[in-house]
């Protein structure tokens, strides 16, 4: 019973530390963290940090695990989980994502994403975001709800490679690219799925939009009322409870 965690922007695998600790307390200790290239690990030469490039990367990672896993993706990690399960459902026993709304036809990218998608403006934005000292960057992450220890680890890997990955990924996902990918959302119903809806997350679309995407994907929905984008850091115990309940009812009993 292996759980695989996938994060992305602007993070490293440290973002999962509080949730992993809570999962261990709940008896879930076979956890693998898969770090997308550029986000806490180097960008390999020739790697394409695009929507399809990261899908193919995750397929390869899961093939190497040589067993179906329970996939959990956050932010763009949740997007990569979706595109991967749509393409290769046999690689997952179940999936959970907090980014289903990105695949709705009427999803509109948030203002910061649109800045990153704009040549010149995107570069300037990330130069400012990843500038300063690691301590200053950590303070910025803390202000968003991430713990001090995790924020310091994440700040230590933010830099030029992450900037390159962010720009390429978001520009490859400019609409109508995501709406076109969303046409295949029903393929996710081949595996038990969970749509995680943190009600105060400003980046994934409205609650109604995210619920609609989950319905098209044949997924259950859990609302994390009052939690934001980094729900796994804000209330890891609550996150662990809803995840283990889903896995035990839908995935591990199958």
N, C-alpha and C positions, 0 to 999 in steps of 0.2 A: 504494500500500500504506500506508494511513493507519491508525495506531493511535490510538484515543480512550480516554483515561483518566478515570475517574469516582471521586471520593472522597466522603466525607461527614464523619461525626462523630468528634471535634470538631475538624476539620481545615480546612486550605486546600489548594490545589493544590500547595503547597510540599512536601507529604508525598511527592510523586512524584520530587523532585529527584534523589536518589541512583539510583533505578531508571532514570530518563530518561538520565542520564549513562552508565550501563552499556549501555542499549539503543543509544545512539549509537556506543559502542565496537564493538558487534556489527553495525553497519551499518543500524540502524533509527533513522532520524532524522526521519521524517514522523510526528510525535507531536502530538496535540491534547489539551489538558487541558480537560475540561468541568466547571466548578464549579457545583454545585447552589446555587440561591438560598439565602442565609443562611449558607453555609459558605465564607467567603472572598470572597463577592460579596454585594451588597445583596439584600434581599427586596423584589421589586417590589410596588407597591401592588396589592392584590387577589389576589396569588398565594396559593395554598393549599398550605402545606408539609406535605402528607400523602402517603401511599403512592401514590395515584393522581395527585395533583398533580405529584409528581416524575416519575412515569412519563410524563405528558403533556409535561412540560418536556423530558425527554430525547428523546422522539420529535421534538419541534420542533427541538432542537439538531441531531439527526442529519439531519433533512430539509433543514436549511440547509447541511449539508456536501455534499449533492447527490451522494453516492457511498457505497456500502457500506463499512463500516470494520470493523476488528478491535477489538472492545470489550473493555475490561478494567475491572472494577469491584472496589473494595475496601470492606469494611464495608457500610454502607447503599448506597454506590455500586454494590457488587455486587448488592444487592437491586434497585436501579433498573435495572441491566443485565438482570436476570432478567425483571422485569415488562415491560420494553420489548421484549425479544426475543420474549416470549410473545405480545405484542400485534401487533408489527410485525417479523417475522423478516427481511423483505426489506431492512431498514435496516442489517443487520449481515452481514458476510462470515463472521465467527466471533465467539464470545464467550468470556470467561473471568471467573469470579467466585469470591471466597473466602467467599461468604455463602449458598451453596445450602442449608445446613442450616436456615435460617430458614423454609423452605417445607415442611419435613417436618411431617406431622400431629401428631407427638408432641414437636415442639420446644417447649421451655419458655424463656421470656425470662429472661436472667440477672438477678441481683439489682438491679444498677444500672438496667437498663431498666425493671424493675418499679417502682422508686422514681420514675423519670421519668414513668411512666404513672399515678402516684398524685397527684391534685390536692393542692397544698400541699407535700407532700414533694418532688415533682419540682422545683418552683420553688426551694425552699430548697437542694436539692442543687446545682442549677446556679448559683445565686447564689454558693455557696461555691467551686464549681469554676472559675467565670469571674471570681472576685474577685481581690483582690491586684493586684500590679503585673505588667506583661508579663514581667518577668524571673522572677517567682515562678511564673507559669503555664508559662513555658518550662522551668523546672526540673522541674515536674511532668511535662511531656511527655517530657523527656529520661529521666526515671526509668522510662518505659514503653518505651524503646528507640528513640526518635526523636533524630536528630542535633541538635547545638546550633543550627546555622544554620537548619535547617528548623523547629525548635521555636520559635525566636524569631519567625519569620515567622508561624507558626500562632497563637502567643500574641497577636500584634498585631491579629488579626481576631476573637478570641473576645470576645463581649459580648452585649448584649441581643438583637440580631437572631438570633444563633446559638442563644441560649437559647429564643427563640420558636419557631425552626425545630425544634429538638430535641424540645421538648415536644409540638408538634403532630404531628410525624412518628411518634414512639413511641406516642402515644396512638391514632393512627389504625391502628397495627399491633398493638394488643393482641389477644391470641387471643380468638376463633377467626379473626380476619381473615387472618393469614398462612397458617393451615392451609387456609382456603378458597381463597386464591390458589394454594396449592401443588397444588391439583387439576389445574391446567393445566400442570404442570411438564413433561410429556411433549412439549408443543409446542416446547420448546427444541431438540429433536432435529432440527428443520428446518435448523439451522445447526451447523457443527462447534463443539463446546463443550469447555471445560476447567474442571473443578472443582479449585480450589486449596485444599489442606488443610494448613494450618500446624498441626502437631500440638499446639503449646503455646498455641494461641489459646483463651482460656477463654470466648469469647462466642458462638461459632457452633454449639455442640452438640458431642457426642462425634464422634470420628473415624468411628465406624461409622455414625452418623446422617448425617454429611456425605457419606460414600461412598454411602449408600443414596439420598440425594437426587440425586447425580450419575448414578447408574444410571438413576433414573427420568427424568432429563433427557437421557439418551443421550449423556452427556459422558465424556470421558477424565478421569482423576484423576491429579494429581501431589501427592505428599505432601512437604511441606517439614519433614522431621523436625527437631525441636528449635527451630523458629522459632515466634514468637508472632504476635499480632494484627497488628503492624506489620512483617511479614516483608520488605516492600519497603525498609524502612529498616535492618533488622537485617542482612540479607545481600542487597544489591541485585544483586550479581554472580550469585548462585545464582538469584534470581528472573528475571533477564534470560535466563539459560541455558535454564530450563525454558519460558519464554514463547516465545523465538525458536524452540526446537525444535518446540513445538506449532504455531506459525504456519507454519513452513516445511514441516511434514509434512502439516498438515490444511487450512490456510487458503490459503496462497499457491500451493499446487500444484493447487488446485481449478480 
